């Protein structure tokens, strides 16, 4: 089989599934072929222009992966990795796929604290693949303590693999945000504490707005919250902050639901947070918020 023939087969097979966005289809093609052929995009383009032949065993691999894509399985699960901040992270169906919106949230933290990160303690609540905590440790290496928690042993297993792959030390702990956040050990000596979280925030009624490959394959518990209690995870985090940080500055960075961002701002104000700033993501949606909590003794 020749690679240009596979190229046409790829588009013919998936054009109904991804009919709305040709660029996404093109991106999928190069993500798959560079992964399987173990080369870069430029090499694939050259192979296409030369109409090069591909080995039978390679072709069979490509076909198997193509059928997975046809069933709406996300490309990140198909190839077993996701790209975040220019780095590879191992992923599977047990963890939420890292996204560009979360990259923007992490970038915000880095910009805010790159000049003074030595006296900072970070809590990555709902770490999943570990992409947030690991990236912060890579980009802000002077930070000594990054606590990454998740209730899923499978997620923590993946996060541990990723931390070893990227050669950074983060403290992983099995914690259920809704039940035992209080069990997280806190180093009292740090004057600045950063709480970062991308918790479940999609209301059940909004499921119909998602692409099928999201709700069919990504972990349900990492996505959805009840319609009548959309801030359930944030409320638990805030209650924990008020109990455990009687001194020092707490700076929170949350990814949030774009459809109820005004309600969320009011929710944060009522809970005593100040200096609120909300930002749009690359799609123009109000997706992230930064706020300060300072409890006077």
Secondary structure, DSSP 8 states (H G I E B T S, - for coil): -BHHHHHHHHHHHHTTTTTT-HHHHHHHHHHHHHHHHTS-HHHHHHHHHHT-B--HHHHHHHHHHHHHHHTT--HHHHHTEEEETTEEEE--TTS----HHHHHHHHHHHHHHTTS-TTEEEEEES-TTSHHHHHHHHH-TT--EEEEEES-HHHHHHHHHHHHHTT---EEEE--TTT-GGGS---TT-SEEEEEE----EEGGGGGGS-HHHHHHS-GGGTEE-GGGTTHHHHHHHHHHHHH-SSSEEEEEEE--GGGHHHHHHHHHHTT-EEEEEEE-TTS-EEEEEEEEE---
